[in-house]
Amino acid sequence: MKELYEKSIQAIKEASKQMSISEYNQLAKEKGLLSSESLKYISRKSFVSLCKEIRKERKKS
């Protein structure tokens, strides 16, 4: 499960733009990643908040 979570987070980091929930879920289905709802449950944050946090960290790096 942790490996899938990390792959899902990496996919969000590598995205060229902020994805909507439906765009992410389509990508997740194609690549075998966790759904937005699963990420929301695991992180205890809304999907949008999680994406913003991840992309903010990416810009700092």
C-alpha positions as CSV (number, residue, x, y, z in Angstrom):
1,M,0.0,0.0,0.0
2,K,2.8,2.4,0.9
3,E,4.4,1.8,-2.5
4,L,1.2,2.6,-4.3
5,Y,0.8,5.8,-2.2
6,E,4.3,6.9,-3.1
7,K,3.7,6.2,-6.8
8,S,0.5,8.2,-6.7
9,I,2.2,11.1,-5.0
10,Q,5.0,11.0,-7.5
11,A,2.5,11.1,-10.4
12,I,1.0,14.3,-8.9
13,K,4.4,15.8,-8.5
14,E,5.3,15.1,-12.2
15,A,2.0,16.4,-13.6
16,S,2.5,19.5,-15.8
17,K,-0.5,21.2,-14.2
18,Q,-2.9,20.8,-11.2
19,M,-5.3,18.0,-12.1
20,S,-8.9,17.9,-11.3
21,I,-10.3,14.9,-9.4
22,S,-11.7,13.3,-12.6
23,E,-8.4,13.9,-14.5
24,Y,-6.4,12.3,-11.7
25,N,-8.8,9.3,-11.4
26,Q,-8.5,8.7,-15.1
27,L,-4.7,8.7,-14.8
28,A,-4.8,6.5,-11.7
29,K,-6.9,4.0,-13.6
30,E,-4.6,3.9,-16.5
31,K,-1.4,3.6,-14.4
32,G,-2.8,1.4,-11.6
33,L,-2.5,4.1,-8.9
34,L,-4.6,4.9,-5.9
35,S,-7.8,6.8,-6.5
36,S,-8.3,10.3,-5.3
37,E,-10.7,9.0,-2.6
38,S,-8.0,6.6,-1.3
39,L,-5.4,9.4,-1.2
40,K,-7.9,11.5,0.7
41,Y,-8.5,8.8,3.2
42,I,-4.8,8.0,3.8
43,S,-3.6,11.6,3.9
44,R,-6.6,12.8,5.9
45,K,-6.7,15.8,3.6
46,S,-9.0,16.8,0.7
47,F,-7.6,15.8,-2.6
48,V,-7.3,19.5,-3.7
49,S,-5.4,20.4,-0.5
50,L,-3.1,17.4,-0.9
51,C,-2.3,18.3,-4.5
52,K,-1.6,22.0,-3.6
53,E,0.8,20.8,-0.8
54,I,2.6,18.4,-3.1
55,R,3.0,21.0,-5.9
56,K,4.1,23.6,-3.4
57,E,6.9,21.3,-2.1
58,R,7.9,20.6,-5.7
59,K,8.4,24.3,-6.4
60,K,10.6,24.6,-3.3
61,S,12.9,21.9,-4.6
